[in-house]
Amino acid sequence: MERLYQNISKRKSTRKFNMDALDPSSMERVEQALQDIPQLFENLSVSFILVKDGEHFMEKGTSILGAYTKVKSPHYLVVACKEASGFRQAAGYSMAHVLLTLNDLGIATCVTYPGVDLKTIEQFAPLGEEEVPILFIAFGNPEDPLSLYPKADYYKRRSYKDILIQGPVKRKYKFILEAARLAPSSFNTQPWRFAVDGHKIHLLRVKLGFIKSKLFSSLNKIDMGLALGFMVIALKSKEMKFRLMKDPVIYEGMEYMITIEIKE
């Protein structure tokens, strides 16, 4: 887990890929990594379905959010899950582990939201029973090998003053919030906020206005799962004992998600 934690500050989104396929050894490592993906809920499994022929797959795709989100890469993962309570957060949580694992393998990634009809998806990536596609992860070698890792000024993130709505935060817990702060989010919206009460960290999501909610609400729920995944990876890397629990707190303009209780 320490290696995944180290990759939190070493991963960046890649939009320009070398369209040559990964070598067989690298693809084998990807397939091995997909065999044991941590899940947020025991009864709700998130699947990562490999599409090796990415070029032909994306020829049939159109972006639901404009050309900005259509990324061409040699390979894709179709992230899928049954529609149930919390399934988007569950998808984000598992994605956090996959993104950092691929980064640790030296493989570039980009989360993308192209619109490909269900029939086309199932031609390339057969879905499980009752599963629906949530989003895609484009992956492969970057066009520029030097662009795999971020430059010092890459991360454009909110300050602690913006994301912390209750504190103070114990010094020994700050690395947990920093892990969440560096998590990727759709269009860099960074919807997470934190209320810290002693050894409890409450995760909340900013409620959006009517128009923004139509565009980003579903995506931001995935973002919240990503942030939670990064926080759990950080905690496990330091072998800190904790549990995830429901302990709702109410703040104006916020939607409660979950609480991390750290055991000392």
VMD Tcl script that draws the C-alpha trace (Angstrom):
set ca {
  {0.00 0.00 0.00}
  {2.94 2.33 0.57}
  {3.72 2.28 -3.16}
  {0.18 3.34 -4.03}
  {0.37 6.12 -1.46}
  {3.63 7.41 -2.98}
  {1.90 7.55 -6.37}
  {-0.78 9.95 -5.12}
  {1.67 12.82 -5.61}
  {3.17 11.30 -8.77}
  {0.07 10.77 -10.90}
  {-1.34 13.15 -13.49}
  {-4.01 12.81 -16.13}
  {-2.65 12.15 -19.63}
  {-4.61 13.27 -22.67}
  {-2.13 12.46 -25.44}
  {-1.19 8.81 -25.84}
  {1.19 6.85 -28.00}
  {-1.29 4.76 -29.99}
  {0.98 1.71 -30.09}
  {-0.31 -1.13 -27.93}
  {1.37 -1.91 -24.64}
  {3.93 -4.69 -24.84}
  {2.63 -8.15 -23.78}
  {4.47 -8.04 -20.45}
  {2.93 -4.70 -19.48}
  {-0.54 -5.83 -20.53}
  {-0.15 -8.97 -18.44}
  {0.67 -6.83 -15.41}
  {-2.44 -4.74 -16.04}
  {-4.60 -7.85 -16.24}
  {-3.10 -9.15 -12.99}
  {-3.77 -5.84 -11.26}
  {-7.44 -6.02 -12.24}
  {-7.96 -9.37 -10.57}
  {-8.09 -8.12 -6.99}
  {-9.50 -4.60 -6.81}
  {-10.60 -3.24 -3.41}
  {-14.34 -2.61 -3.16}
  {-16.16 -0.09 -0.99}
  {-19.17 -2.35 -0.34}
  {-19.11 -6.11 0.14}
  {-22.36 -6.60 -1.75}
  {-21.67 -4.22 -4.63}
  {-18.79 -5.07 -6.94}
  {-17.29 -2.62 -9.43}
  {-15.96 -4.20 -12.62}
  {-13.11 -3.00 -14.84}
  {-13.58 -4.52 -18.28}
  {-10.54 -4.41 -20.53}
  {-10.85 -3.12 -24.11}
  {-7.58 -3.88 -25.85}
  {-8.60 -2.48 -29.25}
  {-9.02 1.09 -28.10}
  {-8.62 2.72 -31.49}
  {-11.58 0.94 -33.08}
  {-13.62 1.28 -29.91}
  {-13.35 5.07 -29.87}
  {-14.09 5.37 -33.58}
  {-17.66 4.56 -32.61}
  {-17.76 6.92 -29.66}
  {-18.99 10.47 -29.35}
  {-18.53 12.61 -26.30}
  {-21.51 13.44 -24.13}
  {-19.70 16.48 -22.72}
  {-17.94 17.81 -25.78}
  {-14.67 17.07 -27.54}
  {-12.70 17.92 -24.41}
  {-13.66 14.61 -22.82}
  {-12.98 12.39 -25.84}
  {-9.50 10.96 -25.37}
  {-7.93 8.58 -27.87}
  {-5.78 5.84 -26.38}
  {-4.66 2.33 -27.38}
  {-6.63 0.71 -24.54}
  {-9.57 1.41 -22.24}
  {-11.15 0.09 -19.11}
  {-14.92 0.22 -18.99}
  {-15.91 0.85 -15.37}
  {-19.23 -0.84 -14.67}
  {-21.46 -1.63 -11.73}
  {-25.04 -2.48 -10.84}
  {-27.19 0.55 -10.17}
  {-27.72 0.60 -6.40}
  {-27.38 3.02 -3.53}
  {-23.86 4.43 -3.49}
  {-22.75 2.77 -6.74}
  {-21.08 5.90 -8.09}
  {-19.10 6.44 -4.89}
  {-18.17 2.74 -4.99}
  {-16.91 3.16 -8.55}
  {-14.72 6.10 -7.56}
  {-13.31 4.23 -4.57}
  {-12.21 1.26 -6.67}
  {-10.96 3.56 -9.45}
  {-8.61 5.25 -6.99}
  {-6.78 1.97 -6.49}
  {-6.70 1.16 -10.22}
  {-5.40 4.58 -11.27}
  {-2.58 4.52 -8.74}
  {-1.70 0.89 -9.51}
  {-1.36 1.64 -13.23}
  {0.68 4.74 -12.46}
  {3.01 2.62 -10.33}
  {3.46 0.37 -13.38}
  {4.52 3.40 -15.44}
  {1.27 3.42 -17.42}
  {-0.52 6.70 -18.16}
  {-4.25 7.10 -17.53}
  {-7.12 9.49 -18.12}
  {-10.68 9.22 -16.82}
  {-13.04 10.06 -19.66}
  {-16.77 10.24 -20.26}
  {-17.45 9.54 -23.94}
  {-20.92 8.55 -25.06}
  {-20.84 5.08 -26.61}
  {-24.14 3.28 -26.99}
  {-24.64 0.15 -24.92}
  {-24.70 -2.14 -27.94}
  {-21.27 -0.91 -29.04}
  {-19.83 -1.22 -25.55}
  {-20.97 -4.83 -25.26}
  {-19.31 -5.66 -28.60}
  {-15.95 -4.74 -27.07}
  {-16.58 -5.23 -23.34}
  {-19.39 -7.61 -22.34}
  {-21.06 -6.30 -19.20}
  {-22.11 -8.48 -16.29}
  {-25.76 -9.09 -15.48}
  {-27.52 -5.82 -14.51}
  {-24.24 -3.88 -14.85}
  {-24.26 -0.44 -16.44}
  {-21.22 1.43 -17.80}
  {-20.27 4.37 -15.62}
  {-17.21 5.82 -17.33}
  {-13.98 4.82 -19.07}
  {-10.31 4.88 -18.14}
  {-8.07 5.52 -21.14}
  {-4.60 4.04 -20.65}
  {-1.33 3.29 -22.43}
  {2.08 4.84 -22.92}
  {2.09 8.65 -23.03}
  {2.97 10.34 -26.32}
  {5.75 12.13 -24.46}
  {7.43 9.74 -21.99}
  {8.50 12.70 -19.84}
  {4.86 13.72 -19.33}
  {3.91 10.68 -17.26}
  {4.68 12.40 -13.95}
  {3.49 15.86 -12.91}
  {5.61 18.98 -12.79}
  {5.85 20.90 -9.53}
  {3.05 23.31 -10.50}
  {0.70 20.68 -11.96}
  {-1.80 20.41 -9.11}
  {-4.37 23.22 -9.08}
  {-6.08 22.46 -5.79}
  {-8.15 24.32 -3.24}
  {-6.44 25.41 -0.04}
  {-7.18 23.78 3.30}
  {-9.09 26.92 4.21}
  {-11.52 26.16 1.37}
  {-12.06 22.45 2.00}
  {-12.00 22.30 5.81}
  {-15.34 23.41 7.25}
  {-14.62 22.27 10.81}
  {-11.35 21.72 12.63}
  {-8.76 21.83 13.96}
  {-6.88 18.94 12.37}
  {-4.27 17.09 14.38}
  {-0.87 17.38 12.75}
  {-0.59 13.61 12.42}
  {-3.85 13.52 10.41}
  {-2.95 16.19 7.84}
  {-1.44 13.69 5.40}
  {-4.90 12.05 5.13}
  {-6.54 15.29 4.00}
  {-3.62 16.01 1.68}
  {-4.20 12.67 -0.04}
  {-7.83 13.62 -0.66}
  {-6.86 17.13 -1.77}
  {-4.71 15.66 -4.56}
  {-7.43 13.33 -5.84}
  {-8.61 13.91 -9.41}
  {-12.12 15.22 -10.01}
  {-14.36 15.84 -12.99}
  {-13.39 19.16 -14.59}
  {-11.33 19.81 -11.43}
  {-14.49 20.68 -9.49}
  {-13.05 19.31 -6.20}
  {-16.46 18.83 -4.54}
  {-15.14 17.42 -1.25}
  {-15.27 19.18 2.10}
  {-14.20 17.87 5.50}
  {-15.44 18.34 9.02}
  {-12.91 17.07 11.56}
  {-14.09 16.28 15.06}
  {-11.27 14.80 17.12}
  {-10.52 11.38 15.66}
  {-13.40 11.51 13.19}
  {-13.19 12.90 9.65}
  {-16.59 13.51 8.05}
  {-16.67 13.64 4.25}
  {-19.22 15.96 2.64}
  {-20.03 17.00 -0.91}
  {-20.88 20.52 -1.99}
  {-24.48 20.78 -3.17}
  {-24.72 22.32 -6.61}
  {-27.21 24.72 -8.11}
  {-29.88 23.43 -10.48}
  {-27.91 23.83 -13.73}
  {-24.56 22.61 -12.38}
  {-26.31 19.72 -10.64}
  {-27.61 18.49 -13.99}
  {-24.07 18.50 -15.39}
  {-21.90 17.44 -12.48}
  {-23.90 15.82 -9.67}
  {-23.43 12.23 -10.84}
  {-19.77 12.82 -11.68}
  {-19.10 14.49 -8.33}
  {-20.37 11.41 -6.51}
  {-17.67 9.44 -8.34}
  {-15.17 12.13 -7.33}
  {-16.12 11.66 -3.69}
  {-15.38 7.96 -3.97}
  {-11.99 8.77 -5.48}
  {-11.14 11.10 -2.59}
  {-12.21 8.47 -0.06}
  {-10.08 5.87 -1.84}
  {-7.02 8.11 -1.67}
  {-7.63 8.70 2.05}
  {-7.96 4.98 2.79}
  {-4.77 4.25 0.85}
  {-2.97 6.92 2.89}
  {-4.23 5.45 6.16}
  {-3.29 1.90 5.21}
  {0.17 2.98 4.08}
  {0.87 4.16 7.63}
  {-0.81 1.05 9.12}
  {-3.27 3.21 11.02}
  {-6.38 1.49 12.33}
  {-9.70 2.99 11.27}
  {-13.23 2.16 10.26}
  {-15.74 3.61 7.82}
  {-19.05 4.42 9.42}
  {-22.21 6.48 9.13}
  {-22.31 9.38 11.60}
  {-24.20 12.10 9.71}
  {-23.42 15.75 10.32}
  {-25.38 18.66 8.91}
  {-23.87 21.71 7.27}
  {-25.68 24.19 5.07}
  {-25.10 23.57 1.37}
  {-23.44 20.20 2.01}
  {-24.42 16.58 1.48}
  {-22.99 14.09 3.96}
  {-21.26 10.99 2.57}
  {-19.35 8.98 5.17}
  {-17.15 9.21 8.27}
  {-13.67 7.86 8.86}
  {-13.12 7.04 12.51}
  {-9.44 6.69 13.36}
  {-8.62 4.37 16.22}
  {-5.70 5.43 18.38}
}
mol new
graphics top color blue
foreach p $ca { graphics top sphere $p radius 0.5 }
foreach p [lrange $ca 0 end-1] q [lrange $ca 1 end] { graphics top cylinder $p $q radius 0.2 }
display resetview
